Amino acid sequence: MKIISIRHNPEYKDKAIQYFQESWSEVYPKMYEDSITHAIGAEQSLPQWYLLEKDSEIIGCAGLITNDFISRIDLYPWICALFIDEKHRGNNYSSLLLKKAEEDTKNAGFKYLNLCTDHIGLYEKYGYQYIGQGYHPWEEESRIYQITL
């Protein structure tokens, strides 16, 4: 298993853009292309984009960003777009991406890491605590979780 930071491995940029676009097809494709492209060489610590590779196959992804299209702009950073291919789920692989994002968050000087989701019971296993509801621009709401680093 290998976690690939696109910022530190820009040769994976096109693969990352394609993987994120396919994994999150409901998101406007230009969003990932633009964000991943500009993360490479960025002066600030965010955003970060990660791929999870197993046996030379990309099987997961995640991002570390300043806001995940949610009303709680007082909270940052956020882990976003966490995804594990369906055939690889149930192996705790998401914890690898979470730990990498937590490590980079702490190294950047942040005390907390946030995420928004509709899943109940998943992120609690990794130490995240539910802190309230947040609201998206498309008139939906999500549960907000936070971990202290």
C-alpha positions, 0 to 999 in steps of 0.5 A: 500500500502506498499513499501518493501526495499529488503535490509531492508526486506531480507525475500523478496529476492526470491520473489523480484528476481522472480518478477523482472525476470518476469517483465523484462524478456528481461534482463538476469535473473542472473542480478537481482538475483546477484544484489538483493542478493548482495544489502542485507548487502551491505556497501554502499547505492546503490543498493536498490531494492523495491517491491510495495505490495497491499493487500498482492500482489506484484504489482510493483517494482523498483531499485536504482542503479549506472548506468542503462547500459547507456553511461552517466556514469557521472550521478548517481544514476539511478532509474531502472526497474520501473514496475507496473502490467498492471491491476494496472496501471492508479492509480499513483502507480509508484509515490510511488516507485519514491518518495521512491527512491527519498527519499533514494537518498537524504538521501544517500547525492545525489542531483539528481536522473536520469532515462532513458526511451522511454516514453514521458510525463510520468515522467515530471508529477513527476518533472523530466526534459529531459536532453538529449539522452543516448546510450546503449551497445546494440546500442539503445538510450534512453531519460534521465530525471533528478530530483533535490532533 
